[in-house]
């Protein structure tokens, strides 16, 4: 395994931790700032929306710069944002810190995906992307539970101080371990924008928004579901999140393997499985045993889509993948915001703490339908599968995807 993949995974660990740990601490943060559950949810939604903006604007701004220095600079931004969160003395200050940290997220994973894929042979590219995202899943398996435990025992601010330190370590790892080879700048913004002429790129991004939105619709308010519906004590939440994180880890690994074998078919099967899991969870959330099973499966099916969807976008934007890759990372987080917002709407409407799970299932059904259409279009080799080359020629793509 190239050492650069380990460094990228290390950066992903820190960024994944700051994204996900807030969910286990949401009750404590809401109480500290004296805001409602829905208002506290904006620490998640605001982060996700900022990732979306940063994924496009920041990535576009650095297309002509060497990728390794860009990755280092993005981690500096990440460190600054978490430092601001740690010292925040108001709801607004906390939200600003979350937004600053989020601006690096999309560009880091978007550019990092391209760099990771460049370090391995063609038949292992989805697996390499999965390895980079292993840092994100490890953040959930190890970082989020222990970060939640740290925050519950020493105050939620202590968690963000710890994340700031992890960011410094990740920065050093990127600087030392990512090689310069494969990190050269792209041909320019015009070339990168040309990738968006592919209908399949857009279809993939839509699937990303809806698929991840479905999982996050269920997961954003999971601490409330576990304590208010399933009957667990708040002290058990960190350990319950280990199950979800374990599911993410396994799902990411298996999803990458499946994507390297049959990309579109694997995505259809995974999304269908996620719909089934969310419906099962919504129906059985009052059962502690069923909840344990649902948490693991929700994480597994939910994150198994990540390497495949990222690889799919890069495949159809293969002549200029950097901005499209970053845009898809933004799409993941736009889905996060959609799911968090819709979950908050259902709770505010008085539909109870299982309503976000039902909302997530509905969004995932939409993702499945779009994915089935995209796979069929790719198999037919129609207009939607045409991607532009840097020279302006048009080249059929997609027959090798399904």
Secondary structure, DSSP 4 states (H G I P E B T S, - for coil): --HHHHHHHHHHHHHHHHHHHHHHHHHHHHHHHT--HHHHTHHHHHHHHHHHHHHHHHHHHTTTS-HHHHHHHHHHHHHHHHHHHHH--SHHHHHHHHHHHHTTHHHHHHHHHHHHHHTS-GGGHHHHHHHHHHHHHHIIIIIIHHHHHHHHHH-HHHHHHHHHHHHHHHHHHHHHHS-STT----S-HHHHHHGGG-HHHHHHHHHHHHHHHHHHHHHTTHHHHHHHTS---GGGHHHHHHHHHHHHHHHHHHHHHHHHH-HHHHHHHHHHHHHHHHHHHHHHTT-HHHHHHHHHHHHHHHHHHHHHHHHHHHHHTTTSHHHHHHHHHHHHHHHHHHHHHHHHHHHHTT--TTHHHHHHHHHHHHHHHHHHHHHHHHHHT-GGGEEE-TTS-EEE--TTT-
